Amino acid sequence: MEYKILVVDDDMDLCRLVKKYLGLEGYDVVVKHDGKSGLVESQINKYHLIILDVMLPKMNGFEVLAEIRKSSSVPVLMLTAKDSEVDKVSGLRIGADDYITKPFSNSEFIARVQSIIRRYMVLNFQSQSEESILTVGNLCIDVSRREVYKNNMLIELTAKEFDLLYFLASNKGKVFTKKQIYRAVWNDEYAFDDNNIMVHIRRLRKKIESTPENPAYILTVWGVGYKFGGNEK
């Protein structure tokens, strides 16, 4: 299967290199150089991954991401400025699945891309072969459609938020450390990236909990990690 990747970046030289290296890995790559054209392309055609720069003409990466998340849960890898913690956190809060800072090595970049797509496709395959509906409390998780409903109302989740929710909900009551969650959901070795996990947990709670400050589903086990309760009535 040939995976399609959309790259949105105004750095022409970088785009040429990225397209070349991704092409050598067998990916079908489309490149756009400004935010508006990138957004339009993402809405017209289906992609397995969107690689999105933060600093873009016409629309910045955050604006593009926000629009994408209104209708799509496609995985998004953000390209951020070196050591820009603000960009990283902002992207994750809006709905990015991962980020990589410029400049980056080719090997690290390819590894990130492969990890995101592999995890996305593995969960899609699992959802097709396992029980199609998972019901916990007032939540209904349709794993085949990758959709989540609460009280019959659709909740818009990013790809990574869905992966995180499905992992915890399908292991109801089990306590997982941040390291275990990172390995299972991000399909990567844990690198003390607590902020990434915490941002996703916080975003997910805002979407599925009636009172995020007093969660009933995603529970914190102090000093250990998290578990899924599912006791909301």
C-alpha positions in Angstrom: 0.0 0.0 0.0 1.3 3.4 -0.9 0.9 6.0 1.8 0.2 9.6 0.9 1.8 12.5 2.7 1.1 16.2 2.4 4.0 18.5 3.2 3.1 22.2 3.8 6.3 24.4 4.1 7.5 27.5 2.4 11.2 26.5 2.5 11.7 25.3 -1.1 15.0 23.6 -0.4 13.7 21.8 2.6 10.6 20.6 0.7 12.8 19.2 -2.1 14.9 17.2 0.4 11.9 16.0 2.4 10.1 14.9 -0.8 13.2 13.1 -2.0 13.9 11.2 1.2 10.2 10.3 1.7 10.0 9.2 -1.9 13.0 6.9 -1.3 11.0 5.3 1.5 8.1 4.7 -0.8 5.8 7.5 0.2 3.7 9.5 -2.3 4.4 13.1 -1.4 2.5 16.3 -2.4 4.0 19.7 -1.5 2.4 23.0 -0.9 4.2 26.2 0.1 1.6 28.3 1.9 -1.1 27.7 4.5 -4.2 28.4 2.3 -3.2 26.1 -0.5 -2.1 23.4 2.0 -5.5 23.6 3.7 -7.4 23.4 0.4 -5.3 20.4 -0.6 -6.0 18.6 2.7 -9.7 19.1 2.2 -9.8 17.9 -1.4 -7.6 14.8 -1.1 -7.2 12.1 1.5 -3.8 11.7 3.2 -2.3 9.4 5.7 -0.1 12.1 7.3 0.2 15.9 7.0 3.5 17.5 7.8 2.9 21.1 8.7 5.2 24.0 9.3 4.3 26.6 11.9 5.6 29.7 10.0 3.7 29.9 6.7 2.5 32.7 4.4 -1.2 33.5 4.0 -2.2 31.2 7.0 0.1 30.0 9.7 0.4 26.4 10.7 -1.8 26.8 13.8 -4.6 28.3 11.8 -4.4 25.5 9.2 -4.3 22.9 11.9 -7.4 24.4 13.6 -9.3 24.3 10.3 -8.2 20.7 9.6 -9.4 19.5 13.0 -12.9 20.8 12.3 -13.5 17.9 9.9 -10.6 15.5 10.0 -8.5 13.4 12.4 -5.7 12.8 10.0 -2.3 12.6 11.8 -0.4 15.9 11.8 3.3 16.3 12.4 4.3 19.9 13.2 7.6 21.4 12.2 8.6 23.9 14.9 11.4 26.3 15.5 14.4 25.1 17.5 13.7 25.0 21.2 10.4 26.7 20.8 8.4 25.2 23.7 5.5 27.6 23.0 5.1 26.3 19.5 5.2 22.7 20.6 2.6 23.1 23.3 0.3 25.3 21.1 0.4 22.7 18.3 -0.5 19.9 20.7 -3.3 21.8 22.2 -4.9 22.5 18.9 -4.6 18.9 17.8 -1.1 18.0 16.5 -0.1 14.4 17.0 3.6 15.0 17.2 6.2 17.6 16.5 9.8 17.8 15.4 12.1 20.8 15.7 14.2 22.3 12.9 16.9 21.6 12.0 16.4 17.8 12.2 18.4 14.8 10.9 17.0 12.8 8.1 17.0 9.6 10.2 15.1 11.2 13.0 12.6 12.7 10.6 11.9 9.4 8.7 11.6 7.6 12.1 9.0 10.0 13.3 7.0 9.7 10.0 7.2 5.9 10.1 6.2 5.7 13.7 3.1 7.9 13.2 1.8 6.2 10.1 2.6 2.7 11.6 0.6 3.4 14.7 -2.3 5.0 12.8 -2.5 2.0 10.4 -2.1 -0.6 13.1 -4.9 0.8 15.1 -7.1 1.0 12.0 -6.3 -2.7 11.3 -7.1 -3.7 14.9 -10.3 -1.8 14.8 -11.4 -3.7 11.8 -10.5 -7.1 13.3 -11.7 -6.6 16.9 -15.0 -5.7 18.5 -16.3 -2.8 16.5 -18.1 -1.0 19.4 -16.7 -0.4 22.9 -19.2 1.1 25.4 -17.9 2.5 28.7 -20.2 4.6 30.8 -21.8 7.2 28.6 -19.1 6.8 26.0 -19.6 4.8 22.8 -16.3 4.1 20.9 -16.8 3.0 17.4 -13.4 1.5 16.7 -14.1 0.6 13.0 -15.1 4.2 12.2 -12.7 5.7 14.7 -15.6 7.8 16.1 -16.5 8.6 19.7 -20.0 9.5 21.0 -21.1 10.7 24.4 -24.9 10.5 25.0 -25.3 9.9 21.3 -23.4 13.2 20.4 -20.3 12.9 18.2 -17.1 14.1 19.9 -14.4 15.3 17.5 -11.1 13.8 18.4 -7.7 13.9 16.8 -6.0 10.7 15.7 -3.8 10.6 18.7 -6.6 11.5 21.1 -8.6 8.6 19.7 -5.6 6.2 20.0 -5.1 7.3 23.6 -8.7 7.0 24.6 -9.1 3.6 22.9 -5.9 2.3 24.6 -7.1 3.3 28.1 -10.8 2.4 27.6 -10.0 -1.0 26.3 -7.9 -1.6 29.4 -10.4 -0.3 31.9 -9.2 -0.4 35.5 -5.6 -1.1 34.6 -3.0 1.5 35.8 -0.4 2.5 33.3 2.8 4.6 33.8 3.6 7.4 31.4 6.3 5.2 30.0 3.8 2.4 29.2 1.3 4.9 27.7 4.0 6.5 25.5 5.2 3.2 24.2 1.7 1.9 23.5 0.1 5.0 22.0 3.1 6.8 20.4 4.7 3.5 19.5 8.1 4.9 20.4 10.6 4.7 23.2 9.8 7.0 26.1 12.1 10.0 26.3 10.7 11.7 29.4 8.2 13.5 27.2 5.7 14.0 30.1 4.5 17.3 28.5 3.3 15.5 25.4 1.3 13.0 27.3 -0.1 15.5 29.8 -1.3 17.9 27.0 -3.1 15.1 25.3 -4.7 13.9 28.6 -5.8 17.4 29.4 -7.3 17.9 25.9 -9.1 14.6 26.0 -10.6 15.3 29.4 -12.0 18.6 28.2 -13.8 16.7 25.4 -15.1 13.6 27.2 -15.5 14.6 30.8 -18.5 16.5 32.2 -16.2 18.1 34.7 -12.6 17.9 33.5 -11.3 19.1 36.8 -13.0 16.2 38.5 -12.7 13.4 35.9 -14.7 10.2 35.9 -13.1 8.5 33.0 -9.4 9.3 32.8 -8.2 9.1 36.4 -4.8 10.2 37.7 -3.1 7.6 40.0 -0.7 9.9 41.9 2.9 8.9 41.7 2.2 6.2 39.1 0.3 7.3 36.0 -3.3 7.0 34.7 -6.2 4.5 34.5 -9.6 4.5 32.9 -12.5 4.5 35.3 -15.7 4.9 33.2 -18.0 5.4 36.2 -19.8 8.5 34.9 -23.6 8.2 35.0 
